Amino acid sequence: MKYTFDDLVNILKRLRAEDGCPWDRAQDTHSLLPYLVEESSEFIDAAMEGDKAHMCEELGDVLLQVVFHAQVCKESGDFTIDDVVQGICEKMIRRHPHVFGNAHVDTASDVSRRWEKIKAQEATHKKDAEKSIMDKVSKSMPTLARSQDIIRRVAKVGFDWGEAAPVFDKVQEEFAEFRAEMQKVTPEDKNIDRLEDEFGDIMFSLVNVARHCGFNANVALQRANSKFEKRFREVERLAAEKGKSLSDFGLAGLQELWKIAKKNA
């Protein structure tokens, strides 16, 4: 049997009915939030691995969460899934006048500039228009993604270097300040607050480097995590192949296995 989007909406409606599922009936928009984050993260994992079948499955899980939230809000009299679809369709048409209207653009950069201009015009028509650019930065975003969003937004109003060189210089400056704080560490004073503060500045500056270089810092870190995990699993396999545990090798021995793992993985 082939199911449609409307079937999914009706399934959620049935699950939330008085004679539906006790668990589904007990949920609200707050209790569902962790699942939305979890399912989104699982889709990202699948996309990073290029696993198309898994991507399809995880997108279904994300879609389920969207419909679930909309059903809860419909029951509260707030809005329906039709309102959600209507709103996003109107927005996409409004923000693409070069496709659905008579506007003309030549490049993706032109599209981005027009998109931001239209967003700004939309904000002026809202009663709750933001008083600060920072008002649009979600407080619930993952920390690294939030840094990227902050930097992206301030850059759009000109608070940014026009070229990459000063950004690299800023990273070097932050590293120097971190090293200076490290040199102040004593057995009596670990200087944690200052070290943490300067380390945060390094990370924030590196996020800006990534933006200037044209890639996503969060994706880069995910790739690094995946690469390290894959190589360390290979280290474990090599150790097991020799009939030893990792603790039998010591640091020097593990580093040798790591070199082999880098070639194998």
Number of C-alpha atoms within 10 A of each C-alpha: 3 4 7 9 10 8 11 15 16 14 15 22 19 15 16 21 13 9 9 14 13 12 9 17 17 9 14 14 14 8 10 15 12 11 13 19 14 13 19 17 14 19 21 17 17 18 16 14 13 11 12 11 10 16 19 13 14 21 17 14 18 20 17 17 21 15 21 26 21 22 23 22 16 16 12 10 9 11 14 18 18 10 13 13 11 11 11 11 12 10 14 12 13 17 21 17 17 15 12 11 11 8 10 12 12 8 8 9 10 11 17 12 12 18 17 14 13 16 14 12 11 14 13 11 9 9 7 8 13 12 8 8 11 13 10 13 15 12 10 8 12 11 11 14 16 16 19 19 18 17 17 15 17 13 14 11 9 9 11 17 12 11 10 15 11 13 20 16 12 17 20 15 15 21 18 14 17 20 14 13 20 16 9 12 13 9 6 6 8 13 15 12 10 15 19 13 12 21 18 14 19 20 17 18 23 19 24 26 21 17 16 18 12 9 12 17 21 18 13 12 12 15 14 12 12 15 14 15 12 15 21 18 15 19 24 18 17 19 19 12 10 9 10 13 13 17 10 11 14 9 11 9 13 19 13 12 21 21 12 15 19 15 8 11 14
